[in-house]
Amino acid sequence: MSTATELNSRFAIADFLGFEDIAEGFTVANVTTRFGTARVALQGAHVMTYQPAGHPPLIWLSKFAKFAPGKSIRGGVPLCWPWFGAHATDAKLPGHGFARTVPWQLADARVLPDHRVRLEFELIQTEATRAQWPHACTARNIVTVGPELELELATTNTGNAPFELGQALHTYFEIGDIRKTTITGLANCDFIDKVDGSARKAQHGAVSFTQETDRVYLGTHGHCEIHDPVLGRRIVITSTGSRSTVVWNPWNEKADKMGDFGTDGWTAMVCVETANAVEDVIQLAPGATHRMVAQYRSVKY
Ligand SMILES: O=P(O)(O)OC[C@H]1O[C@@H](O)[C@H](O)[C@@H](O)[C@@H]1O
């Protein structure tokens, strides 16, 4: 039986939720609500698309994204977990951790009384994941599709020793043109500028884009907005349990080298990542749960 057939027999909800194998070994959940639609891959519990009704897509997915077991998807909401960026001590381990390229299982799917649809995924741990991350824990990604998209990444320490957790909802947002886009809500925060030797700088005013941009903003406040005069909307991002915000656009040369952006894909995306990274990583005590929650909303001008 294919994974989609199995999931359809356990979790399908007429008019709201169905499953489909879109490539060999690659299954997705298709969510339809009166508020909008979404597609979520079982690999990585990865939100691939979300479009609020009557609005342009909120989430960018590369036309050249590859859907294959073990490959990360260019676009959507990759989960960086349990570390962000390069591993602190072992350069052989995958950048941004392994959560985005391993299978997750669907633990629950339901229509809420207010007609939103909620999917709850749990990371499947194997010998291979334990070899990279020896700490006893669970990870859940709870995805709620409604007039806004909500993600909750919950990590519980089920062992006897504390551990350090780095993470990000590495969300690719769809925009009209990066060169005309600005981001507010980060003014007066310090950031680590990864395209300038990781120099620490202070942000003055709104963030705008004229070149490759790769920054980790520190001590951020859980509210920022992407202003998009080309699509005629702003995207409002609110969060809790997050103290860092990563802002990334590869610009043309780097995007060309990455191979899965196409020629001008980089102009139509910006990553604004709800995160706990660098000095904002979480120390998780035995028995404790950390919840990082983000909501994304499209507001027309
Ligand atoms: O190509 P990846 O592994 O998905 O990473 C994309 C980018 O992700 C961002 O979060 C990082 O700050 C960048 O340095 C990185 O290039």
The ligand as a Gaussian input file, in Angstrom:
#p B3LYP/6-31G(d) Opt

LIG

0 1
 O       20.705000      26.115000       1.093000
 P       20.197000      25.954000       2.495000
 O       20.974000      24.948000       3.310000
 O       18.726000      25.671000       2.518000
 O       20.429000      27.324000       3.234000
 C       19.969000      28.497000       2.680000
 C       20.355000      29.699000       3.552000
 O       19.670000      29.599000       4.773000
 C       19.804000      30.759000       5.596000
 O       19.049000      30.581000       6.752000
 C       21.250000      30.938000       5.973000
 O       21.400000      32.073000       6.806000
 C       22.080000      31.026000       4.709000
 O       23.452000      31.142000       5.056000
 C       21.844000      29.829000       3.806000
 O       22.548000      29.984000       2.594000

